[in-house]
Amino acid sequence: MTRAPGTVGFESRRAPIASSRLLGAIATSLAIGTLSLCLVVTLTVLSIRATVAMPIP
């Protein structure tokens, strides 16, 4: 059994997994999701603090 020249073991040319536009879109959607989650947590904490600060009637 002979090997093709330039190959070692299982290594071969690496094929691109995804295009740069797709990776950019995924990174953008993750960033937007992270920011929206931070906003929701911040609003929740502020509303809890406001509720606790209210006097009991």
All heavy atoms as TSV, in Angstrom:
chain	resi	resn	atom	element	x	y	z
A	1	MET	N	N	0.852	-1.166	0.000
A	1	MET	CA	C	0.000	0.000	0.000
A	1	MET	C	C	0.904	1.236	0.000
A	1	MET	O	O	1.774	1.352	0.844
A	1	MET	CB	C	-0.882	-0.004	1.243
A	1	MET	CG	C	-1.998	0.945	1.102
A	1	MET	SD	S	-3.489	0.504	1.953
A	1	MET	CE	C	-3.328	0.885	3.596
A	2	THR	N	N	0.659	2.159	-0.891
A	2	THR	CA	C	1.487	3.356	-0.990
A	2	THR	C	C	0.661	4.578	-0.633
A	2	THR	O	O	-0.552	4.617	-0.856
A	2	THR	CB	C	2.049	3.528	-2.413
A	2	THR	OG1	O	0.964	3.646	-3.304
A	2	THR	CG2	C	2.936	2.349	-2.796
A	3	ARG	N	N	1.375	5.563	-0.077
A	3	ARG	CA	C	0.713	6.815	0.296
A	3	ARG	C	C	0.860	7.824	-0.826
A	3	ARG	O	O	1.835	7.807	-1.561
A	3	ARG	CB	C	1.365	7.407	1.539
A	3	ARG	CG	C	0.886	6.805	2.787
A	3	ARG	CD	C	1.420	7.647	3.916
A	3	ARG	NE	N	2.023	6.732	4.866
A	3	ARG	CZ	C	2.629	7.092	5.955
A	3	ARG	NH1	N	2.797	8.355	6.227
A	3	ARG	NH2	N	3.123	6.221	6.779
A	4	ALA	N	N	-0.107	8.707	-0.865
A	4	ALA	CA	C	0.005	9.819	-1.810
A	4	ALA	C	C	1.071	10.772	-1.291
A	4	ALA	O	O	1.214	10.942	-0.081
A	4	ALA	CB	C	-1.332	10.543	-1.940
A	5	PRO	N	N	1.844	11.360	-2.162
A	5	PRO	CA	C	2.905	12.254	-1.695
A	5	PRO	C	C	2.342	13.481	-0.971
A	5	PRO	O	O	1.333	14.055	-1.394
A	5	PRO	CB	C	3.631	12.658	-2.975
A	5	PRO	CG	C	2.673	12.380	-4.076
A	5	PRO	CD	C	1.783	11.278	-3.608
A	6	GLY	N	N	2.977	13.844	0.149
A	6	GLY	CA	C	2.565	15.036	0.885
A	6	GLY	C	C	1.532	14.789	1.956
A	6	GLY	O	O	1.129	15.706	2.651
A	7	THR	N	N	1.074	13.559	2.126
A	7	THR	CA	C	0.085	13.281	3.165
A	7	THR	C	C	0.739	12.501	4.295
A	7	THR	O	O	1.626	11.691	4.069
A	7	THR	CB	C	-1.103	12.461	2.621
A	7	THR	OG1	O	-0.616	11.231	2.097
A	7	THR	CG2	C	-1.834	13.229	1.549
A	8	VAL	N	N	0.285	12.786	5.519
A	8	VAL	CA	C	0.812	12.102	6.690
A	8	VAL	C	C	-0.368	11.640	7.524
A	8	VAL	O	O	-1.159	12.449	7.987
A	8	VAL	CB	C	1.712	13.038	7.519
A	8	VAL	CG1	C	2.206	12.319	8.764
A	8	VAL	CG2	C	2.872	13.546	6.695
A	9	GLY	N	N	-0.517	10.362	7.707
A	9	GLY	CA	C	-1.602	9.833	8.533
A	9	GLY	C	C	-2.962	10.217	7.984
A	9	GLY	O	O	-3.255	10.031	6.799
A	10	PHE	N	N	-3.790	10.756	8.846
A	10	PHE	CA	C	-5.128	11.152	8.425
A	10	PHE	C	C	-5.185	12.603	7.981
A	10	PHE	O	O	-6.237	13.097	7.639
A	10	PHE	CB	C	-6.130	10.928	9.563
A	10	PHE	CG	C	-6.380	9.481	9.837
A	10	PHE	CD1	C	-5.815	8.864	10.940
A	10	PHE	CD2	C	-7.167	8.731	8.991
A	10	PHE	CE1	C	-6.037	7.538	11.196
A	10	PHE	CE2	C	-7.400	7.398	9.235
A	10	PHE	CZ	C	-6.829	6.786	10.342
A	11	GLU	N	N	-4.061	13.290	8.042
A	11	GLU	CA	C	-4.057	14.698	7.669
A	11	GLU	C	C	-4.168	14.857	6.163
A	11	GLU	O	O	-3.570	14.111	5.397
A	11	GLU	CB	C	-2.777	15.379	8.150
A	11	GLU	CG	C	-2.691	15.487	9.647
A	11	GLU	CD	C	-1.438	16.206	10.076
A	11	GLU	OE1	O	-0.831	16.898	9.236
A	11	GLU	OE2	O	-1.072	16.076	11.244
A	12	SER	N	N	-4.946	15.805	5.778
A	12	SER	CA	C	-5.087	16.138	4.363
A	12	SER	C	C	-5.445	17.611	4.270
A	12	SER	O	O	-5.454	18.324	5.266
A	12	SER	CB	C	-6.163	15.280	3.706
A	12	SER	OG	O	-7.416	15.547	4.280
A	13	ARG	N	N	-5.744	18.065	3.095
A	13	ARG	CA	C	-6.145	19.467	2.960
A	13	ARG	C	C	-7.413	19.727	3.739
A	13	ARG	O	O	-8.351	18.945	3.692
A	13	ARG	CB	C	-6.391	19.801	1.488
A	13	ARG	CG	C	-5.126	19.954	0.712
A	13	ARG	CD	C	-5.441	20.501	-0.654
A	13	ARG	NE	N	-4.779	19.653	-1.625
A	13	ARG	CZ	C	-5.180	19.458	-2.861
A	13	ARG	NH1	N	-6.268	20.045	-3.295
A	13	ARG	NH2	N	-4.529	18.693	-3.668
A	14	ARG	N	N	-7.431	20.851	4.427
A	14	ARG	CA	C	-8.612	21.187	5.221
A	14	ARG	C	C	-9.614	21.914	4.348
A	14	ARG	O	O	-9.282	22.892	3.696
A	14	ARG	CB	C	-8.218	22.052	6.407
A	14	ARG	CG	C	-7.394	21.293	7.390
A	14	ARG	CD	C	-7.098	22.115	8.595
A	14	ARG	NE	N	-6.335	21.320	9.545
A	14	ARG	CZ	C	-5.709	21.819	10.570
A	14	ARG	NH1	N	-5.736	23.119	10.786
A	14	ARG	NH2	N	-5.046	21.052	11.388
A	15	ALA	N	N	-10.829	21.423	4.367
A	15	ALA	CA	C	-11.899	22.059	3.602
A	15	ALA	C	C	-12.518	23.161	4.454
A	15	ALA	O	O	-12.653	23.012	5.673
A	15	ALA	CB	C	-12.958	21.036	3.224
A	16	PRO	N	N	-12.892	24.270	3.854
A	16	PRO	CA	C	-13.558	25.321	4.636
A	16	PRO	C	C	-14.893	24.830	5.165
A	16	PRO	O	O	-15.663	24.192	4.452
A	16	PRO	CB	C	-13.720	26.464	3.638
A	16	PRO	CG	C	-13.615	25.834	2.298
A	16	PRO	CD	C	-12.755	24.611	2.457
A	17	ILE	N	N	-15.155	25.125	6.438
A	17	ILE	CA	C	-16.388	24.639	7.061
A	17	ILE	C	C	-17.569	25.527	6.683
A	17	ILE	O	O	-18.629	25.049	6.328
A	17	ILE	CB	C	-16.223	24.583	8.584
A	17	ILE	CG1	C	-15.162	23.548	8.934
A	17	ILE	CG2	C	-17.517	24.231	9.272
A	17	ILE	CD1	C	-14.797	23.505	10.385
A	18	ALA	N	N	-17.371	26.833	6.759
A	18	ALA	CA	C	-18.454	27.757	6.446
A	18	ALA	C	C	-17.853	29.024	5.850
A	18	ALA	O	O	-16.687	29.331	6.049
A	18	ALA	CB	C	-19.245	28.088	7.702
A	19	SER	N	N	-18.677	29.739	5.138
A	19	SER	CA	C	-18.200	30.976	4.535
A	19	SER	C	C	-18.055	32.064	5.589
A	19	SER	O	O	-18.614	31.982	6.684
A	19	SER	CB	C	-19.167	31.441	3.444
A	19	SER	OG	O	-20.379	31.860	4.029
A	20	SER	N	N	-17.287	33.080	5.265
A	20	SER	CA	C	-17.082	34.164	6.224
A	20	SER	C	C	-18.370	34.939	6.468
A	20	SER	O	O	-18.589	35.450	7.570
A	20	SER	CB	C	-15.987	35.102	5.727
A	20	SER	OG	O	-16.359	35.693	4.497
A	21	ARG	N	N	-19.239	35.012	5.472
A	21	ARG	CA	C	-20.519	35.707	5.674
A	21	ARG	C	C	-21.400	34.950	6.656
A	21	ARG	O	O	-22.075	35.548	7.498
A	21	ARG	CB	C	-21.256	35.867	4.341
A	21	ARG	CG	C	-20.589	36.879	3.427
A	21	ARG	CD	C	-21.317	37.002	2.126
A	21	ARG	NE	N	-22.660	37.523	2.347
A	21	ARG	CZ	C	-23.624	37.516	1.445
A	21	ARG	NH1	N	-23.399	37.016	0.250
A	21	ARG	NH2	N	-24.803	38.010	1.721
A	22	LEU	N	N	-21.375	33.623	6.566
A	22	LEU	CA	C	-22.167	32.820	7.499
A	22	LEU	C	C	-21.618	32.952	8.915
A	22	LEU	O	O	-22.387	33.090	9.880
A	22	LEU	CB	C	-22.172	31.353	7.069
A	22	LEU	CG	C	-22.935	30.376	7.964
A	22	LEU	CD1	C	-24.404	30.760	8.024
A	22	LEU	CD2	C	-22.770	28.961	7.460
A	23	LEU	N	N	-20.298	32.915	9.063
A	23	LEU	CA	C	-19.696	33.077	10.379
A	23	LEU	C	C	-20.000	34.463	10.946
A	23	LEU	O	O	-20.256	34.607	12.143
A	23	LEU	CB	C	-18.186	32.856	10.301
A	23	LEU	CG	C	-17.744	31.421	10.022
A	23	LEU	CD1	C	-16.237	31.361	9.884
A	23	LEU	CD2	C	-18.223	30.490	11.099
A	24	GLY	N	N	-19.983	35.489	10.095
A	24	GLY	CA	C	-20.331	36.836	10.544
A	24	GLY	C	C	-21.779	36.921	10.999
A	24	GLY	O	O	-22.093	37.573	11.997
A	25	ALA	N	N	-22.669	36.264	10.268
A	25	ALA	CA	C	-24.082	36.276	10.642
A	25	ALA	C	C	-24.302	35.552	11.968
A	25	ALA	O	O	-25.092	36.003	12.812
A	25	ALA	CB	C	-24.918	35.620	9.543
A	26	ILE	N	N	-23.595	34.458	12.177
A	26	ILE	CA	C	-23.724	33.718	13.436
A	26	ILE	C	C	-23.179	34.548	14.589
A	26	ILE	O	O	-23.799	34.633	15.655
A	26	ILE	CB	C	-23.004	32.361	13.337
A	26	ILE	CG1	C	-23.746	31.447	12.363
A	26	ILE	CG2	C	-22.889	31.697	14.699
A	26	ILE	CD1	C	-23.010	30.171	12.041
A	27	ALA	N	N	-22.039	35.191	14.383
A	27	ALA	CA	C	-21.464	36.025	15.439
A	27	ALA	C	C	-22.372	37.204	15.765
A	27	ALA	O	O	-22.545	37.558	16.937
A	27	ALA	CB	C	-20.088	36.517	15.006
A	28	THR	N	N	-22.966	37.802	14.744
A	28	THR	CA	C	-23.882	38.922	14.964
A	28	THR	C	C	-25.114	38.483	15.740
A	28	THR	O	O	-25.542	39.166	16.675
A	28	THR	CB	C	-24.297	39.542	13.618
A	28	THR	OG1	O	-23.120	39.931	12.911
A	28	THR	CG2	C	-25.198	40.735	13.813
A	29	SER	N	N	-25.680	37.343	15.380
A	29	SER	CA	C	-26.880	36.874	16.076
A	29	SER	C	C	-26.560	36.503	17.524
A	29	SER	O	O	-27.371	36.746	18.422
A	29	SER	CB	C	-27.506	35.695	15.339
A	29	SER	OG	O	-26.639	34.589	15.354
A	30	LEU	N	N	-25.378	35.935	17.763
A	30	LEU	CA	C	-24.995	35.634	19.144
A	30	LEU	C	C	-24.793	36.910	19.956
A	30	LEU	O	O	-25.175	36.965	21.130
A	30	LEU	CB	C	-23.718	34.794	19.163
A	30	LEU	CG	C	-23.872	33.325	18.786
A	30	LEU	CD1	C	-22.510	32.662	18.701
A	30	LEU	CD2	C	-24.758	32.598	19.763
A	31	ALA	N	N	-24.212	37.922	19.338
A	31	ALA	CA	C	-24.008	39.188	20.041
A	31	ALA	C	C	-25.347	39.846	20.371
A	31	ALA	O	O	-25.542	40.355	21.487
A	31	ALA	CB	C	-23.157	40.122	19.191
A	32	ILE	N	N	-26.272	39.839	19.437
A	32	ILE	CA	C	-27.596	40.421	19.679
A	32	ILE	C	C	-28.326	39.645	20.772
A	32	ILE	O	O	-28.964	40.230	21.655
A	32	ILE	CB	C	-28.416	40.474	18.373
A	32	ILE	CG1	C	-27.797	41.497	17.420
A	32	ILE	CG2	C	-29.875	40.792	18.646
A	32	ILE	CD1	C	-28.402	41.488	16.045
A	33	GLY	N	N	-28.227	38.329	20.736
A	33	GLY	CA	C	-28.861	37.510	21.766
A	33	GLY	C	C	-28.281	37.765	23.140
A	33	GLY	O	O	-29.011	37.838	24.139
A	34	THR	N	N	-26.966	37.917	23.211
A	34	THR	CA	C	-26.316	38.201	24.490
A	34	THR	C	C	-26.730	39.554	25.031
A	34	THR	O	O	-27.031	39.694	26.231
A	34	THR	CB	C	-24.785	38.151	24.319
A	34	THR	OG1	O	-24.428	36.866	23.805
A	34	THR	CG2	C	-24.077	38.387	25.622
A	35	LEU	N	N	-26.766	40.560	24.170
A	35	LEU	CA	C	-27.182	41.893	24.619
A	35	LEU	C	C	-28.634	41.911	25.080
A	35	LEU	O	O	-28.960	42.561	26.085
A	35	LEU	CB	C	-26.969	42.903	23.491
A	35	LEU	CG	C	-25.517	43.268	23.204
A	35	LEU	CD1	C	-25.432	44.171	21.981
A	35	LEU	CD2	C	-24.894	43.944	24.405
A	36	SER	N	N	-29.495	41.215	24.372
A	36	SER	CA	C	-30.895	41.197	24.783
A	36	SER	C	C	-31.070	40.453	26.105
A	36	SER	O	O	-31.881	40.851	26.948
A	36	SER	CB	C	-31.770	40.575	23.693
A	36	SER	OG	O	-31.431	39.223	23.500
A	37	LEU	N	N	-30.294	39.395	26.316
A	37	LEU	CA	C	-30.367	38.681	27.594
A	37	LEU	C	C	-29.886	39.561	28.739
A	37	LEU	O	O	-30.504	39.592	29.814
A	37	LEU	CB	C	-29.527	37.404	27.520
A	37	LEU	CG	C	-29.511	36.533	28.775
A	37	LEU	CD1	C	-30.901	36.011	29.079
A	37	LEU	CD2	C	-28.528	35.404	28.615
A	38	CYS	N	N	-28.814	40.308	28.513
A	38	CYS	CA	C	-28.324	41.235	29.540
A	38	CYS	C	C	-29.362	42.308	29.842
A	38	CYS	O	O	-29.557	42.693	31.006
A	38	CYS	CB	C	-27.021	41.882	29.089
A	38	CYS	SG	S	-25.625	40.753	29.111
A	39	LEU	N	N	-30.041	42.806	28.820
A	39	LEU	CA	C	-31.072	43.815	29.020
A	39	LEU	C	C	-32.235	43.259	29.832
A	39	LEU	O	O	-32.744	43.928	30.748
A	39	LEU	CB	C	-31.561	44.328	27.661
A	39	LEU	CG	C	-32.615	45.412	27.694
A	39	LEU	CD1	C	-32.041	46.688	28.301
A	39	LEU	CD2	C	-33.141	45.684	26.303
A	40	VAL	N	N	-32.648	42.048	29.547
A	40	VAL	CA	C	-33.750	41.435	30.287
A	40	VAL	C	C	-33.366	41.231	31.749
A	40	VAL	O	O	-34.161	41.514	32.660
A	40	VAL	CB	C	-34.157	40.096	29.628
A	40	VAL	CG1	C	-35.039	39.276	30.539
A	40	VAL	CG2	C	-34.841	40.347	28.304
A	41	VAL	N	N	-32.150	40.760	31.994
A	41	VAL	CA	C	-31.715	40.551	33.374
A	41	VAL	C	C	-31.631	41.879	34.116
A	41	VAL	O	O	-32.056	41.987	35.277
A	41	VAL	CB	C	-30.353	39.815	33.397
A	41	VAL	CG1	C	-29.742	39.815	34.787
A	41	VAL	CG2	C	-30.519	38.391	32.897
A	42	THR	N	N	-31.121	42.914	33.461
A	42	THR	CA	C	-31.021	44.229	34.091
A	42	THR	C	C	-32.403	44.783	34.437
A	42	THR	O	O	-32.627	45.285	35.550
A	42	THR	CB	C	-30.289	45.210	33.163
A	42	THR	OG1	O	-28.997	44.681	32.868
A	42	THR	CG2	C	-30.145	46.575	33.802
A	43	LEU	N	N	-33.334	44.682	33.506
A	43	LEU	CA	C	-34.693	45.170	33.778
A	43	LEU	C	C	-35.363	44.374	34.888
A	43	LEU	O	O	-36.108	44.932	35.706
A	43	LEU	CB	C	-35.530	45.113	32.505
A	43	LEU	CG	C	-35.167	46.136	31.431
A	43	LEU	CD1	C	-35.993	45.888	30.168
A	43	LEU	CD2	C	-35.385	47.544	31.938
A	44	THR	N	N	-35.104	43.086	34.950
A	44	THR	CA	C	-35.679	42.260	36.012
A	44	THR	C	C	-35.140	42.669	37.371
A	44	THR	O	O	-35.901	42.811	38.339
A	44	THR	CB	C	-35.368	40.773	35.741
A	44	THR	OG1	O	-35.873	40.415	34.457
A	44	THR	CG2	C	-35.986	39.887	36.797
A	45	VAL	N	N	-33.831	42.872	37.453
A	45	VAL	CA	C	-33.232	43.280	38.724
A	45	VAL	C	C	-33.758	44.644	39.155
A	45	VAL	O	O	-34.093	44.849	40.326
A	45	VAL	CB	C	-31.689	43.281	38.607
A	45	VAL	CG1	C	-31.052	43.971	39.803
A	45	VAL	CG2	C	-31.176	41.862	38.468
A	46	LEU	N	N	-33.859	45.576	38.216
A	46	LEU	CA	C	-34.363	46.910	38.559
A	46	LEU	C	C	-35.822	46.863	38.997
A	46	LEU	O	O	-36.221	47.577	39.920
A	46	LEU	CB	C	-34.184	47.853	37.372
A	46	LEU	CG	C	-32.739	48.243	37.053
A	46	LEU	CD1	C	-32.698	49.099	35.788
A	46	LEU	CD2	C	-32.104	48.966	38.217
A	47	SER	N	N	-36.632	46.045	38.354
A	47	SER	CA	C	-38.040	45.971	38.753
A	47	SER	C	C	-38.195	45.304	40.113
A	47	SER	O	O	-39.073	45.680	40.898
A	47	SER	CB	C	-38.854	45.226	37.691
A	47	SER	OG	O	-38.471	43.871	37.648
A	48	ILE	N	N	-37.335	44.326	40.417
A	48	ILE	CA	C	-37.390	43.694	41.740
A	48	ILE	C	C	-36.990	44.705	42.818
A	48	ILE	O	O	-37.637	44.805	43.869
A	48	ILE	CB	C	-36.487	42.445	41.780
A	48	ILE	CG1	C	-37.106	41.329	40.956
A	48	ILE	CG2	C	-36.250	41.978	43.215
A	48	ILE	CD1	C	-36.214	40.124	40.779
A	49	ARG	N	N	-35.964	45.489	42.543
A	49	ARG	CA	C	-35.543	46.510	43.511
A	49	ARG	C	C	-36.632	47.560	43.714
A	49	ARG	O	O	-36.865	48.020	44.837
A	49	ARG	CB	C	-34.261	47.181	43.048
A	49	ARG	CG	C	-33.052	46.328	43.237
A	49	ARG	CD	C	-31.804	47.105	42.933
A	49	ARG	NE	N	-30.629	46.282	43.124
A	49	ARG	CZ	C	-29.409	46.729	43.029
A	49	ARG	NH1	N	-29.185	47.995	42.727
A	49	ARG	NH2	N	-28.396	45.932	43.218
A	50	ALA	N	N	-37.294	47.942	42.632
A	50	ALA	CA	C	-38.362	48.927	42.757
A	50	ALA	C	C	-39.540	48.375	43.547
A	50	ALA	O	O	-40.177	49.084	44.337
A	50	ALA	CB	C	-38.810	49.378	41.365
A	51	THR	N	N	-39.835	47.103	43.353
A	51	THR	CA	C	-40.943	46.472	44.081
A	51	THR	C	C	-40.618	46.369	45.567
A	51	THR	O	O	-41.483	46.609	46.418
A	51	THR	CB	C	-41.217	45.069	43.503
A	51	THR	OG1	O	-41.484	45.194	42.113
A	51	THR	CG2	C	-42.403	44.424	44.175
A	52	VAL	N	N	-39.395	46.013	45.878
A	52	VAL	CA	C	-38.998	45.891	47.273
A	52	VAL	C	C	-38.979	47.258	47.970
A	52	VAL	O	O	-39.290	47.372	49.150
A	52	VAL	CB	C	-37.608	45.205	47.373
A	52	VAL	CG1	C	-37.034	45.269	48.776
A	52	VAL	CG2	C	-37.715	43.760	46.906
A	53	ALA	N	N	-38.658	48.307	47.235
A	53	ALA	CA	C	-38.572	49.636	47.818
A	53	ALA	C	C	-39.942	50.258	48.104
A	53	ALA	O	O	-40.037	51.235	48.839
A	53	ALA	CB	C	-37.785	50.560	46.889
A	54	MET	N	N	-40.999	49.694	47.516
A	54	MET	CA	C	-42.334	50.255	47.732
A	54	MET	C	C	-42.817	49.959	49.150
A	54	MET	O	O	-42.626	48.845	49.656
A	54	MET	CB	C	-43.333	49.664	46.741
A	54	MET	CG	C	-43.196	50.155	45.342
A	54	MET	SD	S	-44.508	49.469	44.335
A	54	MET	CE	C	-44.062	50.095	42.768
A	55	PRO	N	N	-43.449	50.938	49.774
A	55	PRO	CA	C	-43.992	50.690	51.130
A	55	PRO	C	C	-45.220	49.789	51.046
A	55	PRO	O	O	-45.978	49.803	50.082
A	55	PRO	CB	C	-44.353	52.080	51.626
A	55	PRO	CG	C	-44.572	52.882	50.396
A	55	PRO	CD	C	-43.652	52.301	49.340
A	56	ILE	N	N	-45.397	49.026	52.102
A	56	ILE	CA	C	-46.562	48.133	52.155
A	56	ILE	C	C	-47.758	48.959	52.635
A	56	ILE	O	O	-47.693	49.603	53.690
A	56	ILE	CB	C	-46.307	46.952	53.117
A	56	ILE	CG1	C	-45.128	46.128	52.582
A	56	ILE	CG2	C	-47.549	46.080	53.275
A	56	ILE	CD1	C	-44.698	45.017	53.521
A	57	PRO	N	N	-48.873	48.954	51.903
A	57	PRO	CA	C	-50.042	49.756	52.306
A	57	PRO	C	C	-50.771	49.183	53.498
A	57	PRO	O	O	-50.752	48.093	53.833
A	57	PRO	CB	C	-50.937	49.760	51.085
A	57	PRO	CG	C	-50.494	48.647	50.225
A	57	PRO	CD	C	-49.090	48.309	50.637
